[in-house]
Amino acid sequence: FQEVGGLTKVKIDSLGKSMVLKKIVKELEDNLSIYKKAINQNGFIEHLNETIKELKQYSIDPIELSSKINEVKEETLKHKLEDVALIYNAFNEYLEDKYIDDEDHINLLIDSIEKASFLEGTEIWIDGFHKFTPQTLRIIEKLLIKTQGVTVVITHDFSDNENNLFYIPQSTLERLR
């Protein structure tokens, strides 16, 4: 990041995110429907932290999440998603100018790859993964454009059986093609 900038925000870890989420949930308590009763339960904040992490990894922002809520038929799920969208939006607003979490740090990496001159002419090898999140696939996509080549090593079998030990790596290979 030194070559392309991007170290202007303070990195926030999982514990810091949990503290921020606890503060936000307390502030939003009166606006929550389903999660109003759950905010003091053990593990709720950690579960919420993990949910937001996964939403970011799958490139779903609060606006996109909110836009899909009306498509949900089941009322309890709809209210849960409304609560998550509200908390997620407030969380992003809180972090916006001050802090950066791992997922936003990866998004910054994605945006910085095209400016990284040291990557020009290089060959990248990726090994040890059996599946990629959309966020990780965006990194690979940017590297394919910027570098001379990207090779991904995946252990697989050519069987189409879902019970096959290599089904997940095989489906990853198909996504990469």
VMD Tcl script that builds the backbone (N, CA, C; Angstrom):
set m [mol new atoms 531]
animate dup $m
set s [atomselect $m all]
$s set {name element resname resid chain x y z} {
  {N N PHE 1 A 0.807 -1.210 0.000}
  {CA C PHE 1 A 0.000 0.000 0.000}
  {C C PHE 1 A 0.844 1.264 0.000}
  {N N GLN 2 A 2.104 1.150 0.378}
  {CA C GLN 2 A 2.930 2.354 0.424}
  {C C GLN 2 A 3.096 2.963 -0.960}
  {N N GLU 3 A 3.210 2.129 -1.991}
  {CA C GLU 3 A 3.401 2.650 -3.338}
  {C C GLU 3 A 2.170 3.381 -3.849}
  {N N VAL 4 A 0.979 2.908 -3.483}
  {CA C VAL 4 A -0.255 3.465 -4.038}
  {C C VAL 4 A -1.092 4.218 -3.012}
  {N N GLY 5 A -0.573 4.400 -1.809}
  {CA C GLY 5 A -1.327 5.101 -0.765}
  {C C GLY 5 A -2.321 4.159 -0.110}
  {N N GLY 6 A -3.156 4.695 0.782}
  {CA C GLY 6 A -4.201 3.875 1.355}
  {C C GLY 6 A -4.028 3.530 2.815}
  {N N LEU 7 A -3.058 4.104 3.494}
  {CA C LEU 7 A -2.869 3.799 4.908}
  {C C LEU 7 A -3.306 4.976 5.786}
  {N N THR 8 A -4.408 5.618 5.429}
  {CA C THR 8 A -4.824 6.819 6.148}
  {C C THR 8 A -5.820 6.545 7.275}
  {N N LYS 9 A -6.418 5.363 7.302}
  {CA C LYS 9 A -7.388 5.035 8.340}
  {C C LYS 9 A -6.784 4.061 9.327}
  {N N VAL 10 A -7.323 4.075 10.545}
  {CA C VAL 10 A -6.865 3.178 11.590}
  {C C VAL 10 A -7.534 1.818 11.377}
  {N N LYS 11 A -6.734 0.750 11.408}
  {CA C LYS 11 A -7.274 -0.592 11.234}
  {C C LYS 11 A -8.018 -0.999 12.502}
  {N N ILE 12 A -9.208 -1.557 12.319}
  {CA C ILE 12 A -10.011 -2.004 13.453}
  {C C ILE 12 A -10.137 -3.523 13.391}
  {N N ASP 13 A -9.869 -4.183 14.513}
  {CA C ASP 13 A -9.926 -5.640 14.546}
  {C C ASP 13 A -11.317 -6.114 14.980}
  {N N SER 14 A -11.472 -7.405 15.130}
  {CA C SER 14 A -12.759 -8.003 15.458}
  {C C SER 14 A -13.300 -7.506 16.803}
  {N N LEU 15 A -12.434 -7.385 17.777}
  {CA C LEU 15 A -12.857 -6.890 19.092}
  {C C LEU 15 A -13.322 -5.442 18.990}
  {N N GLY 16 A -12.588 -4.624 18.261}
  {CA C GLY 16 A -12.987 -3.229 18.060}
  {C C GLY 16 A -14.315 -3.134 17.333}
  {N N LYS 17 A -14.502 -3.978 16.325}
  {CA C LYS 17 A -15.779 -3.984 15.595}
  {C C LYS 17 A -16.921 -4.393 16.522}
  {N N SER 18 A -16.666 -5.360 17.396}
  {CA C SER 18 A -17.695 -5.783 18.344}
  {C C SER 18 A -18.074 -4.645 19.285}
  {N N MET 19 A -17.086 -3.874 19.719}
  {CA C MET 19 A -17.372 -2.734 20.599}
  {C C MET 19 A -18.214 -1.683 19.870}
  {N N VAL 20 A -17.863 -1.411 18.615}
  {CA C VAL 20 A -18.623 -0.451 17.806}
  {C C VAL 20 A -20.040 -0.960 17.592}
  {N N LEU 21 A -20.177 -2.232 17.263}
  {CA C LEU 21 A -21.505 -2.804 17.037}
  {C C LEU 21 A -22.355 -2.748 18.297}
  {N N LYS 22 A -21.773 -3.023 19.449}
  {CA C LYS 22 A -22.510 -2.942 20.728}
  {C C LYS 22 A -23.041 -1.524 20.935}
  {N N LYS 23 A -22.213 -0.530 20.663}
  {CA C LYS 23 A -22.617 0.878 20.798}
  {C C LYS 23 A -23.746 1.210 19.823}
  {N N ILE 24 A -23.597 0.796 18.586}
  {CA C ILE 24 A -24.602 1.081 17.553}
  {C C ILE 24 A -25.927 0.412 17.870}
  {N N VAL 25 A -25.870 -0.845 18.284}
  {CA C VAL 25 A -27.097 -1.589 18.593}
  {C C VAL 25 A -27.834 -0.933 19.759}
  {N N LYS 26 A -27.106 -0.487 20.760}
  {CA C LYS 26 A -27.738 0.219 21.894}
  {C C LYS 26 A -28.414 1.509 21.421}
  {N N GLU 27 A -27.742 2.244 20.527}
  {CA C GLU 27 A -28.310 3.495 20.006}
  {C C GLU 27 A -29.543 3.241 19.138}
  {N N LEU 28 A -29.564 2.117 18.421}
  {CA C LEU 28 A -30.668 1.804 17.515}
  {C C LEU 28 A -31.748 0.934 18.144}
  {N N GLU 29 A -31.599 0.604 19.387}
  {CA C GLU 29 A -32.497 -0.354 20.057}
  {C C GLU 29 A -33.975 -0.065 19.805}
  {N N ASP 30 A -34.392 1.177 19.913}
  {CA C ASP 30 A -35.810 1.517 19.731}
  {C C ASP 30 A -36.274 1.352 18.279}
  {N N ASN 31 A -35.349 1.327 17.339}
  {CA C ASN 31 A -35.696 1.184 15.917}
  {C C ASN 31 A -35.654 -0.267 15.436}
  {N N LEU 32 A -35.207 -1.169 16.285}
  {CA C LEU 32 A -35.103 -2.574 15.901}
  {C C LEU 32 A -36.411 -3.295 16.189}
  {N N SER 33 A -36.724 -4.291 15.376}
  {CA C SER 33 A -37.952 -5.054 15.618}
  {C C SER 33 A -37.618 -6.426 16.211}
  {N N ILE 34 A -37.040 -7.303 15.437}
  {CA C ILE 34 A -36.739 -8.662 15.892}
  {C C ILE 34 A -35.550 -8.673 16.855}
  {N N TYR 35 A -34.504 -7.960 16.522}
  {CA C TYR 35 A -33.270 -8.030 17.309}
  {C C TYR 35 A -33.299 -7.177 18.572}
  {N N LYS 36 A -34.352 -6.436 18.789}
  {CA C LYS 36 A -34.458 -5.634 20.011}
  {C C LYS 36 A -34.333 -6.520 21.252}
  {N N LYS 37 A -34.910 -7.708 21.185}
  {CA C LYS 37 A -34.890 -8.627 22.325}
  {C C LYS 37 A -33.577 -9.400 22.416}
  {N N ALA 38 A -32.822 -9.441 21.336}
  {CA C ALA 38 A -31.611 -10.278 21.293}
  {C C ALA 38 A -30.334 -9.522 21.627}
  {N N ILE 39 A -30.377 -8.212 21.698}
  {CA C ILE 39 A -29.133 -7.437 21.796}
  {C C ILE 39 A -28.314 -7.720 23.048}
  {N N ASN 40 A -28.944 -8.222 24.107}
  {CA C ASN 40 A -28.200 -8.516 25.333}
  {C C ASN 40 A -27.866 -9.994 25.487}
  {N N GLN 41 A -28.229 -10.803 24.498}
  {CA C GLN 41 A -27.935 -12.229 24.571}
  {C C GLN 41 A -26.456 -12.490 24.278}
  {N N ASN 42 A -25.912 -13.468 24.983}
  {CA C ASN 42 A -24.513 -13.856 24.739}
  {C C ASN 42 A -24.334 -14.289 23.288}
  {N N GLY 43 A -23.309 -13.784 22.648}
  {CA C GLY 43 A -22.977 -14.185 21.294}
  {C C GLY 43 A -23.676 -13.399 20.199}
  {N N PHE 44 A -24.643 -12.555 20.561}
  {CA C PHE 44 A -25.386 -11.824 19.533}
  {C C PHE 44 A -24.471 -10.884 18.745}
  {N N ILE 45 A -23.649 -10.114 19.445}
  {CA C ILE 45 A -22.770 -9.151 18.778}
  {C C ILE 45 A -21.755 -9.878 17.895}
  {N N GLU 46 A -21.221 -10.994 18.374}
  {CA C GLU 46 A -20.270 -11.767 17.577}
  {C C GLU 46 A -20.943 -12.305 16.316}
  {N N HIS 47 A -22.191 -12.774 16.462}
  {CA C HIS 47 A -22.942 -13.270 15.308}
  {C C HIS 47 A -23.187 -12.136 14.303}
  {N N LEU 48 A -23.547 -10.976 14.807}
  {CA C LEU 48 A -23.788 -9.804 13.969}
  {C C LEU 48 A -22.495 -9.381 13.258}
  {N N ASN 49 A -21.400 -9.405 13.978}
  {CA C ASN 49 A -20.086 -9.077 13.416}
  {C C ASN 49 A -19.759 -10.022 12.256}
  {N N GLU 50 A -20.001 -11.306 12.449}
  {CA C GLU 50 A -19.728 -12.306 11.410}
  {C C GLU 50 A -20.666 -12.103 10.212}
  {N N THR 51 A -21.915 -11.754 10.469}
  {CA C THR 51 A -22.876 -11.512 9.385}
  {C C THR 51 A -22.429 -10.343 8.512}
  {N N ILE 52 A -22.013 -9.263 9.141}
  {CA C ILE 52 A -21.547 -8.088 8.394}
  {C C ILE 52 A -20.279 -8.423 7.613}
  {N N LYS 53 A -19.399 -9.195 8.222}
  {CA C LYS 53 A -18.179 -9.627 7.535}
  {C C LYS 53 A -18.534 -10.398 6.264}
  {N N GLU 54 A -19.462 -11.336 6.366}
  {CA C GLU 54 A -19.856 -12.128 5.198}
  {C C GLU 54 A -20.549 -11.268 4.140}
  {N N LEU 55 A -21.383 -10.341 4.562}
  {CA C LEU 55 A -22.026 -9.446 3.598}
  {C C LEU 55 A -20.977 -8.669 2.807}
  {N N LYS 56 A -19.965 -8.185 3.499}
  {CA C LYS 56 A -18.897 -7.439 2.817}
  {C C LYS 56 A -18.103 -8.347 1.888}
  {N N GLN 57 A -17.814 -9.571 2.327}
  {CA C GLN 57 A -17.053 -10.497 1.494}
  {C C GLN 57 A -17.823 -10.856 0.217}
  {N N TYR 58 A -19.134 -10.849 0.306}
  {CA C TYR 58 A -19.955 -11.174 -0.856}
  {C C TYR 58 A -20.436 -9.912 -1.582}
  {N N SER 59 A -19.803 -8.782 -1.258}
  {CA C SER 59 A -20.036 -7.499 -1.940}
  {C C SER 59 A -21.498 -7.059 -1.886}
  {N N ILE 60 A -22.118 -7.267 -0.731}
  {CA C ILE 60 A -23.493 -6.814 -0.520}
  {C C ILE 60 A -23.433 -5.651 0.456}
  {N N ASP 61 A -23.729 -4.451 -0.044}
  {CA C ASP 61 A -23.706 -3.280 0.825}
  {C C ASP 61 A -25.100 -3.072 1.430}
  {N N PRO 62 A -25.235 -2.177 2.416}
  {CA C PRO 62 A -26.534 -1.983 3.065}
  {C C PRO 62 A -27.649 -1.567 2.099}
  {N N ILE 63 A -27.310 -0.802 1.077}
  {CA C ILE 63 A -28.319 -0.356 0.108}
  {C C ILE 63 A -28.841 -1.545 -0.687}
  {N N GLU 64 A -27.927 -2.397 -1.148}
  {CA C GLU 64 A -28.343 -3.584 -1.897}
  {C C GLU 64 A -29.162 -4.523 -1.017}
  {N N LEU 65 A -28.733 -4.708 0.225}
  {CA C LEU 65 A -29.482 -5.557 1.154}
  {C C LEU 65 A -30.890 -5.018 1.354}
  {N N SER 66 A -31.004 -3.723 1.585}
  {CA C SER 66 A -32.320 -3.094 1.777}
  {C C SER 66 A -33.211 -3.230 0.549}
  {N N SER 67 A -32.602 -3.137 -0.633}
  {CA C SER 67 A -33.390 -3.215 -1.864}
  {C C SER 67 A -33.970 -4.608 -2.103}
  {N N LYS 68 A -33.374 -5.635 -1.525}
  {CA C LYS 68 A -33.838 -7.009 -1.721}
  {C C LYS 68 A -34.848 -7.458 -0.664}
  {N N ILE 69 A -35.001 -6.695 0.395}
  {CA C ILE 69 A -35.855 -7.111 1.507}
  {C C ILE 69 A -37.302 -7.318 1.074}
  {N N ASN 70 A -37.816 -6.464 0.212}
  {CA C ASN 70 A -39.213 -6.589 -0.205}
  {C C ASN 70 A -39.500 -7.859 -0.997}
  {N N GLU 71 A -38.459 -8.502 -1.517}
  {CA C GLU 71 A -38.631 -9.758 -2.241}
  {C C GLU 71 A -38.840 -10.936 -1.303}
  {N N VAL 72 A -38.540 -10.744 -0.015}
  {CA C VAL 72 A -38.665 -11.816 0.970}
  {C C VAL 72 A -40.120 -11.932 1.404}
  {N N LYS 73 A -40.634 -13.144 1.347}
  {CA C LYS 73 A -42.047 -13.384 1.696}
  {C C LYS 73 A -42.246 -13.622 3.183}
  {N N GLU 74 A -41.309 -14.318 3.812}
  {CA C GLU 74 A -41.455 -14.692 5.211}
  {C C GLU 74 A -41.238 -13.461 6.103}
  {N N GLU 75 A -42.223 -13.113 6.907}
  {CA C GLU 75 A -42.210 -11.860 7.679}
  {C C GLU 75 A -41.091 -11.781 8.718}
  {N N THR 76 A -40.838 -12.858 9.432}
  {CA C THR 76 A -39.786 -12.824 10.453}
  {C C THR 76 A -38.427 -12.577 9.811}
  {N N LEU 77 A -38.157 -13.283 8.726}
  {CA C LEU 77 A -36.892 -13.078 8.008}
  {C C LEU 77 A -36.804 -11.653 7.468}
  {N N LYS 78 A -37.904 -11.148 6.962}
  {CA C LYS 78 A -37.930 -9.778 6.440}
  {C C LYS 78 A -37.545 -8.774 7.531}
  {N N HIS 79 A -38.109 -8.945 8.728}
  {CA C HIS 79 A -37.804 -8.028 9.837}
  {C C HIS 79 A -36.357 -8.177 10.315}
  {N N LYS 80 A -35.847 -9.403 10.311}
  {CA C LYS 80 A -34.444 -9.611 10.675}
  {C C LYS 80 A -33.529 -8.891 9.693}
  {N N LEU 81 A -33.830 -9.038 8.401}
  {CA C LEU 81 A -33.008 -8.379 7.379}
  {C C LEU 81 A -33.096 -6.862 7.479}
  {N N GLU 82 A -34.266 -6.342 7.823}
  {CA C GLU 82 A -34.404 -4.890 8.024}
  {C C GLU 82 A -33.511 -4.430 9.172}
  {N N ASP 83 A -33.515 -5.207 10.266}
  {CA C ASP 83 A -32.661 -4.867 11.408}
  {C C ASP 83 A -31.178 -4.931 11.016}
  {N N VAL 84 A -30.790 -5.983 10.305}
  {CA C VAL 84 A -29.389 -6.128 9.892}
  {C C VAL 84 A -28.992 -4.967 8.979}
  {N N ALA 85 A -29.852 -4.614 8.027}
  {CA C ALA 85 A -29.548 -3.510 7.105}
  {C C ALA 85 A -29.372 -2.195 7.862}
  {N N LEU 86 A -30.213 -1.959 8.842}
  {CA C LEU 86 A -30.130 -0.738 9.644}
  {C C LEU 86 A -28.811 -0.692 10.427}
  {N N ILE 87 A -28.478 -1.791 11.083}
  {CA C ILE 87 A -27.242 -1.866 11.868}
  {C C ILE 87 A -26.018 -1.782 10.955}
  {N N TYR 88 A -26.069 -2.498 9.845}
  {CA C TYR 88 A -24.958 -2.530 8.883}
  {C C TYR 88 A -24.679 -1.136 8.325}
  {N N ASN 89 A -25.724 -0.415 7.993}
  {CA C ASN 89 A -25.565 0.945 7.475}
  {C C ASN 89 A -24.949 1.864 8.531}
  {N N ALA 90 A -25.449 1.784 9.754}
  {CA C ALA 90 A -24.910 2.612 10.838}
  {C C ALA 90 A -23.451 2.253 11.127}
  {N N PHE 91 A -23.131 0.973 11.048}
  {CA C PHE 91 A -21.760 0.505 11.251}
  {C C PHE 91 A -20.829 1.095 10.198}
  {N N ASN 92 A -21.231 1.027 8.935}
  {CA C ASN 92 A -20.403 1.589 7.861}
  {C C ASN 92 A -20.236 3.093 8.015}
  {N N GLU 93 A -21.295 3.783 8.402}
  {CA C GLU 93 A -21.204 5.234 8.614}
  {C C GLU 93 A -20.241 5.561 9.749}
  {N N TYR 94 A -20.242 4.746 10.794}
  {CA C TYR 94 A -19.353 4.965 11.925}
  {C C TYR 94 A -17.887 4.787 11.512}
  {N N LEU 95 A -17.631 3.749 10.718}
  {CA C LEU 95 A -16.254 3.465 10.304}
  {C C LEU 95 A -15.755 4.410 9.224}
  {N N GLU 96 A -16.658 4.954 8.440}
  {CA C GLU 96 A -16.368 5.620 7.170}
  {C C GLU 96 A -15.075 6.436 7.105}
  {N N ASP 97 A -14.905 7.413 7.928}
  {CA C ASP 97 A -13.746 8.302 7.818}
  {C C ASP 97 A -12.640 8.021 8.832}
  {N N LYS 98 A -12.908 7.087 9.777}
  {CA C LYS 98 A -11.958 6.886 10.858}
  {C C LYS 98 A -11.252 5.535 10.835}
  {N N TYR 99 A -12.005 4.498 10.553}
  {CA C TYR 99 A -11.474 3.140 10.711}
  {C C TYR 99 A -11.644 2.327 9.438}
  {N N ILE 100 A -10.860 1.251 9.350}
  {CA C ILE 100 A -10.995 0.320 8.232}
  {C C ILE 100 A -10.883 -1.100 8.782}
  {N N ASP 101 A -11.835 -1.942 8.399}
  {CA C ASP 101 A -11.783 -3.338 8.837}
  {C C ASP 101 A -11.134 -4.188 7.743}
  {N N ASP 102 A -10.964 -5.467 8.018}
  {CA C ASP 102 A -10.265 -6.346 7.070}
  {C C ASP 102 A -10.940 -6.368 5.703}
  {N N GLU 103 A -12.262 -6.442 5.678}
  {CA C GLU 103 A -12.976 -6.533 4.411}
  {C C GLU 103 A -12.850 -5.249 3.597}
  {N N ASP 104 A -12.945 -4.106 4.238}
  {CA C ASP 104 A -12.759 -2.840 3.527}
  {C C ASP 104 A -11.299 -2.658 3.118}
  {N N HIS 105 A -10.401 -3.227 3.907}
  {CA C HIS 105 A -8.976 -3.196 3.559}
  {C C HIS 105 A -8.747 -3.983 2.271}
  {N N ILE 106 A -9.423 -5.111 2.132}
  {CA C ILE 106 A -9.329 -5.904 0.902}
  {C C ILE 106 A -9.918 -5.132 -0.271}
  {N N ASN 107 A -11.028 -4.423 -0.054}
  {CA C ASN 107 A -11.595 -3.590 -1.122}
  {C C ASN 107 A -10.620 -2.495 -1.537}
  {N N LEU 108 A -9.900 -1.948 -0.579}
  {CA C LEU 108 A -8.877 -0.949 -0.880}
  {C C LEU 108 A -7.751 -1.584 -1.702}
  {N N LEU 109 A -7.384 -2.807 -1.352}
  {CA C LEU 109 A -6.393 -3.545 -2.131}
  {C C LEU 109 A -6.872 -3.705 -3.572}
  {N N ILE 110 A -8.133 -4.103 -3.735}
  {CA C ILE 110 A -8.699 -4.301 -5.071}
  {C C ILE 110 A -8.594 -3.014 -5.886}
  {N N ASP 111 A -8.939 -1.910 -5.271}
  {CA C ASP 111 A -8.874 -0.615 -5.960}
  {C C ASP 111 A -7.432 -0.181 -6.247}
  {N N SER 112 A -6.486 -0.658 -5.456}
  {CA C SER 112 A -5.088 -0.236 -5.592}
  {C C SER 112 A -4.277 -1.078 -6.569}
  {N N ILE 113 A -4.757 -2.258 -6.904}
  {CA C ILE 113 A -3.978 -3.166 -7.761}
  {C C ILE 113 A -3.613 -2.509 -9.090}
  {N N GLU 114 A -4.569 -1.812 -9.702}
  {CA C GLU 114 A -4.286 -1.216 -11.018}
  {C C GLU 114 A -3.219 -0.124 -10.954}
  {N N LYS 115 A -2.979 0.452 -9.783}
  {CA C LYS 115 A -1.970 1.506 -9.635}
  {C C LYS 115 A -0.603 0.954 -9.228}
  {N N ALA 116 A -0.534 -0.339 -8.919}
  {CA C ALA 116 A 0.689 -0.932 -8.391}
  {C C ALA 116 A 1.627 -1.333 -9.533}
  {N N SER 117 A 2.596 -0.484 -9.818}
  {CA C SER 117 A 3.506 -0.732 -10.934}
  {C C SER 117 A 4.392 -1.953 -10.703}
  {N N PHE 118 A 4.648 -2.301 -9.443}
  {CA C PHE 118 A 5.514 -3.452 -9.166}
  {C C PHE 118 A 4.879 -4.771 -9.619}
  {N N LEU 119 A 3.578 -4.777 -9.891}
  {CA C LEU 119 A 2.917 -5.996 -10.351}
  {C C LEU 119 A 3.064 -6.231 -11.855}
  {N N GLU 120 A 3.426 -5.196 -12.584}
  {CA C GLU 120 A 3.541 -5.309 -14.039}
  {C C GLU 120 A 4.606 -6.330 -14.408}
  {N N GLY 121 A 4.251 -7.254 -15.298}
  {CA C GLY 121 A 5.179 -8.259 -15.767}
  {C C GLY 121 A 5.383 -9.435 -14.819}
  {N N THR 122 A 4.702 -9.443 -13.684}
  {CA C THR 122 A 4.869 -10.538 -12.728}
  {C C THR 122 A 3.917 -11.685 -13.038}
  {N N GLU 123 A 4.237 -12.826 -12.494}
  {CA C GLU 123 A 3.354 -13.983 -12.554}
  {C C GLU 123 A 2.953 -14.319 -11.124}
  {N N ILE 124 A 1.681 -14.502 -10.893}
  {CA C ILE 124 A 1.150 -14.775 -9.558}
  {C C ILE 124 A 0.665 -16.223 -9.509}
  {N N TRP 125 A 1.035 -16.915 -8.442}
  {CA C TRP 125 A 0.562 -18.276 -8.201}
  {C C TRP 125 A -0.270 -18.267 -6.926}
  {N N ILE 126 A -1.445 -18.864 -6.984}
  {CA C ILE 126 A -2.331 -18.946 -5.827}
  {C C ILE 126 A -2.541 -20.427 -5.526}
  {N N ASP 127 A -2.241 -20.822 -4.294}
  {CA C ASP 127 A -2.338 -22.222 -3.904}
  {C C ASP 127 A -2.894 -22.298 -2.486}
  {N N GLY 128 A -3.592 -23.382 -2.192}
  {CA C GLY 128 A -4.055 -23.608 -0.828}
  {C C GLY 128 A -5.491 -23.190 -0.586}
  {N N PHE 129 A -6.229 -22.863 -1.611}
  {CA C PHE 129 A -7.632 -22.469 -1.462}
  {C C PHE 129 A -8.513 -23.496 -2.162}
  {N N HIS 130 A -9.706 -23.719 -1.632}
  {CA C HIS 130 A -10.650 -24.587 -2.324}
  {C C HIS 130 A -11.904 -23.853 -2.762}
  {N N LYS 131 A -12.090 -22.627 -2.272}
  {CA C LYS 131 A -13.170 -21.781 -2.779}
  {C C LYS 131 A -12.817 -20.327 -2.509}
  {N N PHE 132 A -13.453 -19.427 -3.266}
  {CA C PHE 132 A -13.179 -18.000 -3.161}
  {C C PHE 132 A -14.486 -17.244 -2.979}
  {N N THR 133 A -14.445 -16.211 -2.145}
  {CA C THR 133 A -15.594 -15.314 -2.033}
  {C C THR 133 A -15.597 -14.403 -3.261}
  {N N PRO 134 A -16.712 -13.765 -3.554}
  {CA C PRO 134 A -16.711 -12.806 -4.662}
  {C C PRO 134 A -15.646 -11.720 -4.497}
  {N N GLN 135 A -15.387 -11.331 -3.269}
  {CA C GLN 135 A -14.368 -10.315 -3.007}
  {C C GLN 135 A -12.990 -10.822 -3.444}
  {N N THR 136 A -12.678 -12.071 -3.131}
  {CA C THR 136 A -11.411 -12.659 -3.531}
  {C C THR 136 A -11.342 -12.849 -5.045}
  {N N LEU 137 A -12.449 -13.203 -5.646}
  {CA C LEU 137 A -12.482 -13.336 -7.105}
  {C C LEU 137 A -12.207 -11.998 -7.788}
  {N N ARG 138 A -12.648 -10.898 -7.172}
  {CA C ARG 138 A -12.351 -9.572 -7.731}
  {C C ARG 138 A -10.856 -9.277 -7.674}
  {N N ILE 139 A -10.175 -9.751 -6.628}
  {CA C ILE 139 A -8.717 -9.587 -6.551}
  {C C ILE 139 A -8.065 -10.338 -7.708}
  {N N ILE 140 A -8.471 -11.576 -7.913}
  {CA C ILE 140 A -7.906 -12.392 -8.987}
  {C C ILE 140 A -8.178 -11.738 -10.337}
  {N N GLU 141 A -9.383 -11.240 -10.521}
  {CA C GLU 141 A -9.753 -10.560 -11.778}
  {C C GLU 141 A -8.847 -9.358 -12.044}
  {N N LYS 142 A -8.613 -8.544 -11.020}
  {CA C LYS 142 A -7.740 -7.369 -11.172}
  {C C LYS 142 A -6.295 -7.799 -11.447}
  {N N LEU 143 A -5.860 -8.866 -10.779}
  {CA C LEU 143 A -4.500 -9.365 -11.006}
  {C C LEU 143 A -4.335 -9.890 -12.423}
  {N N LEU 144 A -5.369 -10.514 -12.959}
  {CA C LEU 144 A -5.310 -11.007 -14.343}
  {C C LEU 144 A -5.084 -9.863 -15.325}
  {N N ILE 145 A -5.658 -8.716 -15.032}
  {CA C ILE 145 A -5.513 -7.547 -15.897}
  {C C ILE 145 A -4.132 -6.906 -15.726}
  {N N LYS 146 A -3.643 -6.848 -14.492}
  {CA C LYS 146 A -2.419 -6.109 -14.187}
  {C C LYS 146 A -1.134 -6.905 -14.405}
  {N N THR 147 A -1.178 -8.205 -14.201}
  {CA C THR 147 A 0.048 -9.003 -14.247}
  {C C THR 147 A 0.184 -9.748 -15.572}
  {N N GLN 148 A 1.301 -10.417 -15.720}
  {CA C GLN 148 A 1.525 -11.221 -16.911}
  {C C GLN 148 A 0.689 -12.500 -16.866}
  {N N GLY 149 A 0.383 -12.965 -15.669}
  {CA C GLY 149 A -0.427 -14.173 -15.558}
  {C C GLY 149 A -0.727 -14.540 -14.125}
  {N N VAL 150 A -1.819 -15.259 -13.935}
  {CA C VAL 150 A -2.221 -15.759 -12.627}
  {C C VAL 150 A -2.510 -17.248 -12.784}
  {N N THR 151 A -1.886 -18.049 -11.953}
  {CA C THR 151 A -2.131 -19.486 -11.948}
  {C C THR 151 A -2.730 -19.855 -10.603}
  {N N VAL 152 A -3.864 -20.562 -10.647}
  {CA C VAL 152 A -4.532 -21.007 -9.426}
  {C C VAL 152 A -4.427 -22.525 -9.378}
  {N N VAL 153 A -3.883 -23.044 -8.284}
  {CA C VAL 153 A -3.726 -24.481 -8.106}
  {C C VAL 153 A -4.881 -24.973 -7.246}
  {N N ILE 154 A -5.657 -25.910 -7.811}
  {CA C ILE 154 A -6.812 -26.459 -7.094}
  {C C ILE 154 A -6.792 -27.979 -7.225}
  {N N THR 155 A -6.911 -28.664 -6.103}
  {CA C THR 155 A -7.006 -30.116 -6.108}
  {C C THR 155 A -8.437 -30.494 -6.453}
  {N N HIS 156 A -8.593 -31.329 -7.458}
  {CA C HIS 156 A -9.962 -31.705 -7.838}
  {C C HIS 156 A -9.993 -33.052 -8.523}
  {N N ASP 157 A -11.212 -33.499 -8.727}
  {CA C ASP 157 A -11.522 -34.753 -9.405}
  {C C ASP 157 A -12.563 -34.371 -10.455}
  {N N PHE 158 A -12.632 -35.063 -11.544}
  {CA C PHE 158 A -13.550 -34.674 -12.606}
  {C C PHE 158 A -14.949 -35.269 -12.460}
  {N N SER 159 A -15.265 -35.836 -11.324}
  {CA C SER 159 A -16.592 -36.402 -11.082}
  {C C SER 159 A -17.588 -35.286 -10.798}
  {N N ASP 160 A -18.833 -35.442 -11.235}
  {CA C ASP 160 A -19.870 -34.424 -10.998}
  {C C ASP 160 A -20.716 -34.724 -9.769}
  {N N ASN 161 A -20.368 -35.705 -9.012}
  {CA C ASN 161 A -21.129 -36.124 -7.848}
  {C C ASN 161 A -20.991 -35.098 -6.712}
  {N N GLU 162 A -22.132 -34.599 -6.178}
  {CA C GLU 162 A -22.090 -33.612 -5.092}
  {C C GLU 162 A -21.495 -34.189 -3.814}
  {N N ASN 163 A -21.512 -35.505 -3.670}
  {CA C ASN 163 A -20.945 -36.145 -2.479}
  {C C ASN 163 A -19.448 -36.376 -2.621}
  {N N ASN 164 A -18.907 -36.039 -3.773}
  {CA C ASN 164 A -17.491 -36.179 -4.039}
  {C C ASN 164 A -16.700 -35.256 -3.115}
  {N N LEU 165 A -15.616 -35.757 -2.588}
  {CA C LEU 165 A -14.740 -34.980 -1.710}
  {C C LEU 165 A -14.273 -33.685 -2.367}
  {N N PHE 166 A -14.148 -33.692 -3.685}
  {CA C PHE 166 A -13.619 -32.542 -4.418}
  {C C PHE 166 A -14.713 -31.711 -5.085}
  {N N TYR 167 A -15.951 -31.838 -4.635}
  {CA C TYR 167 A -17.048 -31.106 -5.270}
  {C C TYR 167 A -16.865 -29.587 -5.157}
  {N N ILE 168 A -16.512 -29.080 -3.973}
  {CA C ILE 168 A -16.334 -27.629 -3.788}
  {C C ILE 168 A -15.164 -27.103 -4.620}
  {N N PRO 169 A -13.987 -27.741 -4.567}
  {CA C PRO 169 A -12.903 -27.258 -5.443}
  {C C PRO 169 A -13.273 -27.343 -6.932}
  {N N GLN 170 A -14.010 -28.386 -7.312}
  {CA C GLN 170 A -14.421 -28.539 -8.704}
  {C C GLN 170 A -15.343 -27.384 -9.115}
  {N N SER 171 A -16.295 -27.034 -8.268}
  {CA C SER 171 A -17.194 -25.917 -8.605}
  {C C SER 171 A -16.438 -24.594 -8.629}
  {N N THR 172 A -15.412 -24.455 -7.779}
  {CA C THR 172 A -14.559 -23.266 -7.812}
  {C C THR 172 A -13.805 -23.187 -9.129}
  {N N LEU 173 A -13.277 -24.307 -9.574}
  {CA C LEU 173 A -12.574 -24.349 -10.847}
  {C C LEU 173 A -13.490 -23.920 -12.002}
  {N N GLU 174 A -14.722 -24.394 -11.968}
  {CA C GLU 174 A -15.687 -24.013 -13.016}
  {C C GLU 174 A -15.980 -22.511 -12.975}
  {N N ARG 175 A -16.066 -21.928 -11.783}
  {CA C ARG 175 A -16.298 -20.483 -11.646}
  {C C ARG 175 A -15.116 -19.683 -12.175}
  {N N LEU 176 A -13.907 -20.191 -11.961}
  {CA C LEU 176 A -12.707 -19.485 -12.404}
  {C C LEU 176 A -12.553 -19.526 -13.919}
  {N N ARG 177 A -13.052 -20.559 -14.546}
  {CA C ARG 177 A -12.932 -20.675 -16.009}
  {C C ARG 177 A -13.806 -19.638 -16.631}
}
mol reanalyze $m
mol bondsrecalc $m
mol representation Tube
mol addrep $m
